[in-house]
Amino acid sequence: MLSVLGRYVDSACVDSKRPLGLGARAVADPISAVVQDSLAHYSYQQPCTRLAGRFRRRAFVHRVGGWRGTQDSRRHNVRHRRSFLSVSMNSPPDFGIVKKRSRESVLFITLDSCRYDTLVSARVPTIRSVGPVHKAEAPSYFTYGSHSAMFAGFTPGLAHLQQPILNPKFGKLFKLVGAGFPGKGTEAYELDGRTIVEGFTRLGFKTIGTGAVGWFNPHVPTGRHLSEHFERFFYPGNSYSLDRQLEFVANELNAADGDVFVFLNVGETHVPYYFNGAAWGADDNPCIPFQTANRRAECRQRQQLCCEFADGMLRNLIAEFLESTILICGDHGDCWGEDGLWEHGVSHRCTLTVPLVIRVRGEPIFADESKAISAEKGTGFARFLSRAKSLRSEAW
Ligand SMILES: [Zn+2]
């Protein structure tokens, strides 16, 4: 049986330019130990049979530690854990042999409520293997609004860059085209439909979706809006069932050979910042609107651990799409006491700033700062500011 711990340790140990990976940090850092212990506990509860079968069959070579063997048991975890404690790790993650999806296929993951500063401070080697983490502006400050916009092609972006894909205004990753909205030629995918999901379906993609938070509940009208266009959709009923969501996706992918569009909304990073097996309870929410207690440190710590948990769980799914297109982002952030505000659902720089990672047809998307709009050079931004100023004075 392939354990979740095994996958998590694998992904953690080969990342990082630091001398030691997560395992070493776990010895000195009780927080990481919490995640690792939780995953260890979890690994005996939730086997992922499809992935287990795949890994049982394949030979596995670790780039670190010089150990060669078959990844199929807890014995591996013990041996591997021992090996990565004593070596330097500069290699990218070794994903081994996994089935690769078509170049056109798409994996779209939203880490619900994930703040940019959370993700960049977390140990997330799997997510970092996809591409650089950009600091982006979200299209809205709550789940329904943000996903509605993203499903219309308005993904998070970097407004200061005149660069397609990273700035959807300049060129969209997913462009809904129609009679009134022709493509500009700078888009990665041109789609025709009410949403990008419908657009991919029309192109013959199998569309698979799963959303963890309540806005994706297909049994209520508001939830149907975000879920109805998927050919197959799964709502787990709570925000901490990433294992069941991944099992659903794995089963659906098993039955799909052609182009696929997979959407996954991760709920663990949403309040109450809880994952299965965490050292705290799901009923202890450190981020409640209008609260007076300052629990910012717990919010930061718990959301970071949720990111690390999700990163380990996502390893094999992401590996399948590394030659395809991957979009990973927060749908919005959370306030943790800034300006007296907590949680999301309010328009604030903390709810509108999100991490963004993009890989298009196997190529990670880096920011080209030479394409930044410069006020000093008197280019677009300065003109925009002067125009905005005149508009404001007219309005008042
Ligand atoms: Zn959300």
Residues whose N, C-alpha, C, O or C-beta is under 5 A from the ligand:
A	BS01	ZN	D112 S113 F142 T143 D331
